[in-house]
Amino acid sequence: MSDSDSNNNMGKIIGGVIIGLAAGAALGILLAPDKGSETRKKINTGAKELADNLKDKVMEGVDSIKQKFNDHARVNQS
């Protein structure tokens, strides 16, 4: 298995975990016996956290791609 395949599989695993966590959190919030205003606050907070996590993962992916591009460019210059 190549390094590219390994990174792709890891990305799929991380994406699946994030989606699973989000779905579990959403169900837990929706099934909890809170007032509507409290539930909306929890959903809003959860959505913001999910967006922050997604942004972090995207930035990690961009950094990884930049690093691989730079490594490839250095190899081709030699």
Residue pairs with C-beta under 8 A, 6 or more apart in sequence:
7 64
11 61
14 57
15 57
18 50
18 53
18 54
18 57
22 46
22 50
25 46
26 43
26 46
29 39
29 42
29 43
29 46
30 39
32 39
32 42
34 42
